[in-house]
Amino acid sequence: MTLTEENYLKAIYHLGNNGIDTVNTNAIAEAMSTKASSVTDMIKKLSEKDYADYKKYQGVTLTDDGRYVAINIIRKHRLWEVFLVKKLNFSWDEVHEIAEELEHIKSEKLIDELDAFLEFPTHDPHGDPIPDKEGNFTLIEKIILAKADIGITYKCIGVDDTSVKFLQYLDSNTIGLGTLMLVKHKEPFDNSIKLEIEGKEVVVSQNVAKNLYIKKV
């Protein structure tokens, strides 16, 4: 497969609720920063290779083979992120773009050895689950901070936005994976949330609260 084909399969997988739902071409075009006509051409190629099932005016779903390829790419991406953070001391806001390049390495043996070297991690530095060699992974129960209840302490277990600016913002407010946060107040005017973190009060916007995954302690 070409690098572009792999990127399309990964995008369809993410947009389609882990490759289950039908995805329209406009959504793919936006995700890939390209024209809808280019998306249609690529989807037809993927359909010819039996990686996707395309229905005109409805959208595209991944076949079992397409889901397997997409999950394998995601596995490689997340393993490389773990390696970069744990073994090379990169911060979590530095690894995404590097992993975007490393995820296209074809050697199965290398990835299997990397997995074993890292002692088979189950989650990447952003809290996302890492599929095993067979493509299996366990989803954990989580909610976004925006839906948290007042007076309850939660643990941060993941992020939806992995952009450099967002992760650096979290770092500046001492928020990371495993951070405990007590929800003290929700502001009705702008839906901002007042948290208590390590004895200090931190106020986060609604936009931040929608991009933080948490679970009750």
Summary of the structure (lengths in Angstrom):
residues: 217
radius of gyration: 19.1
end to end distance: 43.5
largest distance: 58.0
contacts: 645
relative contact order: 0.10
helix: 41%
strand: 19%
